[in-house]
């Protein structure tokens, strides 16, 4: 495994921690700044909105810059944002720090995925992306308990100091270990390649003329929307339907997080063998998992098994979706970042639809069925995309 991939994974781990740890710190932060729970919640929702905006804006603004330099700058922005949060004298500065840190999120994973795949042979590109995203999935497992533990022992500011330190390490690692040629439009597997200028903004925008790019972005949004639409209300499902105590939710979420780690690595390997088939099967498996979860949610044992399966099937499509959209976009970093934005749009859509189902009186298991319907639509979109490619190539999916 190229050492540059380790540095990218560490950066992904730090960014993931920043996203997730705040959930375990909200009560302390709200008390510290004397703000309401709703105002404290903007430290989460403001972060998410900033991710969606930053993914497109920063990628477009840095279109002509070498991708290694862009990654270094993005991680520096991440460090600055968390430093602002750690030293924030009031709520407004804290929120600003969250927004600044979030700006780098989408672009880092979009551009970083192009850099990661360029560090390995083409037949291992999805596995390389999976390794970079492994940092994010591990952060999903550790983020909330890490924030709660550090916050309880040393205060919430200590958690942000720790993430700032991780960002500094990632910054040094990327600067030292990622080669200067990495991530250029034509894939490289060695440092002797001739210099190639990154695609300009106009060329990157033209990549969106591809119907396959839009199909992939749609499948990404719907796939994420189905999974996170159900996951947004999973704590209510556990406590109100499955019969778990509120204290059990933390370890159940860790089971889900372990599933994300496993699914990410399996999905990367499967996508390198037969990407479109792997993506269709992953989305179909996610649909079945969500439907079964809805049917069996009253069983505690089944709920534990199925929340793990939800993590596995939910993240198995991520590496393949990213390599697919960038392949059809001819290496355009804007398309890779748009894939991150699409996932956040899907998250918002799924959570909204799941909330509507609960409000309509269908019960706390209803978001699982809503999610199954959304991911079924994602599966159909992916089948259409795969068949178009197969028909063009004259071969099966």
HELIX and SHEET records of a PDB file:
HELIX    1   1 UNK A    3  UNK A   21  1                                  19    
HELIX    2   2 UNK A   22  UNK A   24  5                                   3    
HELIX    3   3 UNK A   26  UNK A   33  1                                   8    
HELIX    4   4 UNK A   37  UNK A   61  1                                  25    
HELIX    5   5 UNK A   67  UNK A   87  1                                  21    
HELIX    6   6 UNK A   91  UNK A  118  1                                  28    
HELIX    7   7 UNK A  122  UNK A  124  5                                   3    
HELIX    8   8 UNK A  125  UNK A  154  1                                  30    
HELIX    9   9 UNK A  156  UNK A  177  1                                  22    
HELIX   10  10 UNK A  201  UNK A  206  1                                   6    
HELIX   11  11 UNK A  207  UNK A  209  5                                   3    
HELIX   12  12 UNK A  211  UNK A  231  1                                  21    
HELIX   13  13 UNK A  234  UNK A  236  1                                   3    
HELIX   14  14 UNK A  237  UNK A  242  3                                   6    
HELIX   15  15 UNK A  246  UNK A  248  5                                   3    
HELIX   16  16 UNK A  249  UNK A  273  1                                  25    
HELIX   17  17 UNK A  275  UNK A  296  1                                  22    
HELIX   18  18 UNK A  300  UNK A  315  1                                  16    
HELIX   19  19 UNK A  318  UNK A  328  1                                  11    
HELIX   20  20 UNK A  333  UNK A  359  1                                  27    
HELIX   21  21 UNK A  366  UNK A  393  1                                  28    
END                                                                             
